Amino acid sequence: MKKLINEPADVVDEMLDGMVAAYPDGVRRVDGTKVLVREDAPVEGKVGVVSGGGSGHEPTHAGFLGPGMLDGAAAGEVFTSPTADELSEMIQACDSGEGVLCVVKNYEGDVMNFETAGEMAEMAADTDVAQVVVNDDVAVEDSTYTSGRRGVCGTIFVHKVAGAKAAQGADIDEVQRVAEKAIDNVGSMGTALTSCVTPEKGEPTFDLGEEEIELGIGIHGEPGVERTGIMDADAIADELTGQVLDDLDPSGEVATIVNGMGGTPLMELFVVNRRVQEILGEEGLETWNARVGEYMTSLDMCGCSVTVLDLDEELKELLSAPAETPGLKV
């Protein structure tokens, strides 16, 4: 399998150095770690908002570093949680004295290491640490890597809402509250048309026949709810959006993301979005904001996910607030 890499073991280090080289005025690397932070971190008078997880999901997480979103992002090896030591370094690097909120996707390694890191930061620097766990994947209740639902692309909305509230000068309890509100009102579901190929392995991580797709897939290639024959874009949009709406039961206005998994052309994502928006209209819902693109990928996997956030006035205000990051600008 052809990849634009050097040594597989160096991929994450070289990726992080490349991101700093691309955005030298926006991000910097914490010495001796795989942690990137805002160039101006810690930001005086502001709660820090941090996240992290395995690499291979770019632009998640470091692509959302900047004013209005994240202060810090830790990168583990591909599809592997960052260590507790590095997460603790990140938390401390982003603490201006107002505390730090950790936004964690619901994978057992991430949750365990963030909890340990928070305890370490509290002991080392008396940092006030809070945590929220994103579990927006409506496809499965438990999986290979989780107890409960997986955290997937809905995490982007949580980053945006928490980052905006922190930028307003809110205290850590308020930042945590709005993050929890977003988590309670967001749902996602994805599909894979192909497997992904990790740099170390160099071959597909799971077998998927030429005439097969997987519905409800996770962002690491975890099994979904059904392996079925090829479906057209409208049928896939019907399945994913229908499952999310059945679970979420939104009313009124929503925000949506049609997210590419890394190997899907924008042309195809817009075709899916066309049908997603038709479905929402048929259900009497009004789309307040629709995003289409790559927000949380799975290396080179072909496929997509659909995310719906049920809105109120507070969430709309926070989503509308300015943000300046490599992966999202408002």
KADAFEN-V969497 format. One record per residue. PHI is phi in whole degrees, -180 to 180 (* if undefined). OMEGA is omega in degrees with one decimal (* if undefined). D_LAST is the distance of its C-alpha to the last C-alpha in whole Angstrom. Layout:
[[PHI:OMEGA:D_LAST] [PHI:OMEGA:D_LAST]]
This chain:
[[*:-177.3:37] [-82:177.3:36] [-143:176.6:33] [-87:-179.9:31] [-137:170.2:32] [-103:173.7:35] [-83:-179.6:37] [-53:-177.9:35] [-69:-177.0:35] [-99:-170.8:33] [-58:-174.7:30] [-67:177.8:28] [-57:-177.0:29] [-69:175.4:29] [-62:-179.0:25] [-64:176.9:24] [-62:177.9:26] [-67:177.1:24] [-67:177.9:20] [-63:178.6:21] [-65:179.5:23] [-78:-175.6:20] [-130:-174.0:18] [-65:179.2:20] [-87:-175.7:18] [-111:-175.3:16] [-135:173.6:18] [-141:-178.8:22] [-99:174.7:24] [-74:-173.5:27] [-53:174.5:30] [76:-177.5:32] [-134:170.2:30] [-103:-178.8:27] [-113:169.9:24] [-110:176.9:21] [-134:170.9:20] [-54:179.7:17] [-56:-177.1:19] [-97:179.8:20] [-73:-5.5:20] [-77:-176.8:22] [-87:-175.2:20] [-58:174.4:22] [78:-175.9:22] [-129:171.1:20] [-62:174.3:20] [-79:175.1:19] [-122:-174.4:18] [-131:177.1:19] [-153:179.5:20] [163:-178.8:22] [165:179.4:24] [-65:175.1:26] [-76:-178.5:25] [105:-179.1:25] [-112:-173.2:21] [-57:14.6:19] [-77:171.5:16] [-64:11.7:17] [-112:-171.8:17] [-67:176.9:17] [-67:179.3:14] [-112:173.8:12] [-83:175.9:13] [148:-179.8:12] [-55:179.2:10] [92:177.3:9] [-137:-172.2:10] [-89:172.0:14] [-96:-178.1:17] [-147:178.0:19] [-145:179.2:20] [-105:-178.3:23] [-111:170.6:25] [-83:170.3:28] [-64:-174.4:30] [-57:178.4:29] [59:-177.5:29] [-133:-178.1:30] [-60:168.2:29] [-61:178.2:29] [-74:177.6:32] [-62:179.0:32] [-59:-177.8:33] [-71:176.7:30] [-63:177.8:28] [-65:176.1:30] [-59:179.5:29] [-64:-178.9:25] [-58:-178.7:25] [-67:-179.8:28] [-68:-176.6:25] [-108:-177.6:22] [-97:177.1:25] [-96:-175.5:25] [107:-179.6:27] [-99:-178.8:25] [96:-175.8:25] [-136:173.3:23] [-99:176.7:22] [-100:175.8:22] [-100:-169.7:20] [-119:171.9:23] [-77:-172.9:23] [-78:168.3:27] [-127:-168.2:29] [-58:179.4:32] [-65:178.9:32] [-63:-176.9:28] [-62:-178.5:29] [-64:-176.6:33] [-71:176.2:31] [-66:179.0:29] [-62:178.3:31] [-64:-179.9:34] [-63:177.9:31] [-62:177.7:30] [-64:179.5:34] [-65:-179.8:34] [-67:178.0:32] [-64:180.0:33] [-73:-173.7:37] [-78:-171.5:36] [-133:-179.0:34] [55:179.8:34] [-77:174.4:30] [-83:-173.7:29] [-117:173.0:27] [-123:-175.7:26] [-143:168.0:25] [-126:-177.9:24] [-120:-177.2:25] [-88:-176.4:22] [-141:-169.0:25] [-88:-175.2:23] [-75:-176.1:25] [-81:-171.1:28] [-70:-174.3:30] [-137:178.0:32] [-84:177.7:33] [-141:-179.6:35] [-144:-179.1:34] [-57:-171.3:36] [-107:-171.0:33] [-137:161.8:33] [-110:-171.2:34] [97:-174.6:32] [-71:178.0:29] [-76:171.4:27] [-95:-177.5:24] [-132:-165.8:21] [-66:175.0:18] [-59:177.0:17] [-56:-178.7:17] [-63:176.6:13] [-63:179.4:13] [-66:175.7:15] [-56:-175.5:13] [-67:-177.5:10] [-66:-179.5:12] [-66:-179.8:15] [-64:179.1:12] [-67:-179.9:11] [-66:177.7:14] [-64:-179.8:16] [-65:177.1:14] [-76:-179.2:15] [93:179.8:19] [-67:178.2:20] [-80:-171.8:23] [-65:178.9:23] [-65:178.8:25] [-69:177.7:22] [-64:176.9:19] [-65:-178.4:22] [-61:-177.6:22] [-71:175.1:19] [-63:178.0:18] [-65:178.0:22] [-62:178.1:21] [-62:179.7:18] [-60:-178.2:21] [-70:-172.7:23] [-122:-178.1:21] [-126:176.2:20] [-142:-178.9:22] [-143:169.8:22] [-155:-175.5:25] [-127:176.3:25] [-141:176.6:28] [-118:171.9:29] [-94:176.2:31] [-140:169.8:32] [-77:170.0:33] [-108:-177.4:31] [-123:179.2:33] [-80:-178.6:32] [-58:-178.0:33] [-68:-175.2:36] [-80:176.7:38] [74:177.1:37] [-150:-176.8:38] [-54:-178.5:36] [-78:173.9:36] [-151:-177.6:37] [-90:176.7:39] [-140:-174.3:38] [-64:-178.9:40] [-59:-178.4:40] [-107:-176.8:40] [-121:166.9:38] [-134:179.6:34] [-119:177.7:33] [-97:178.5:32] [81:-176.5:30] [-68:172.5:30] [-90:-176.0:28] [-80:173.5:26] [-111:-177.1:29] [87:177.6:31] [-64:-179.1:33] [-58:177.9:35] [-98:-178.0:33] [-94:-176.1:35] [-160:169.7:37] [-102:-172.5:38] [-138:176.0:38] [-71:-179.1:39] [-58:177.4:36] [-121:176.5:34] [-79:-172.7:33] [-61:-179.0:29] [-64:-179.7:29] [-66:177.2:32] [-65:178.1:29] [-61:178.0:26] [-60:-176.5:29] [-66:-176.3:30] [-66:-177.4:27] [-67:178.9:25] [-60:179.5:29] [-64:-180.0:29] [-65:-178.4:26] [-66:177.8:26] [-60:-178.2:30] [-78:-172.4:29] [-83:-178.4:26] [51:-178.1:27] [-75:174.8:24] [-139:176.7:25] [88:-173.3:23] [-97:179.2:19] [-137:166.6:17] [-115:-175.4:14] [-132:168.6:15] [-132:164.5:15] [-100:-168.2:17] [-108:174.7:18] [-85:-176.7:20] [-91:175.0:22] [121:-175.9:23] [-122:-175.2:25] [-106:179.3:24] [-62:176.0:23] [-58:177.3:20] [-50:-176.7:23] [-72:177.7:24] [-65:177.4:21] [-68:175.0:20] [-62:177.1:24] [-64:-178.6:23] [-60:177.7:20] [-53:-178.8:22] [-73:177.7:25] [-56:-178.2:23] [-69:174.6:21] [-62:-179.4:25] [-61:-179.5:26] [-60:177.3:24] [-63:178.6:25] [-64:179.7:28] [-89:178.7:28] [78:-179.9:27] [-102:178.5:23] [-110:178.4:20] [-83:179.8:17] [-80:179.2:14] [-153:179.6:12] [-127:176.7:13] [-114:179.3:12] [-134:179.0:14] [156:-179.9:15] [-99:-178.7:16] [-119:176.3:15] [-141:-170.9:18] [-101:175.6:21] [-135:-175.6:25] [56:-175.1:26] [-109:-179.0:27] [-64:170.4:28] [-89:-179.0:27] [155:-178.3:26] [-157:170.5:23] [-135:177.5:22] [-120:178.7:21] [-122:177.2:19] [-128:175.2:19] [-116:176.1:17] [-78:-168.2:19] [-105:161.1:17] [-129:-174.8:19] [-64:-179.9:17] [-66:179.5:16] [-64:177.3:14] [-62:179.3:12] [-61:-177.5:12] [-71:176.7:11] [-69:179.9:8] [-81:-175.5:7] [-66:-177.9:7] [-59:172.8:5] [-146:-179.1:5] [-136:179.7:7] [-135:177.2:9] [-58:-173.4:11] [-96:-177.4:10] [-157:177.6:7] [-128:175.5:4] [-128:*:0]]
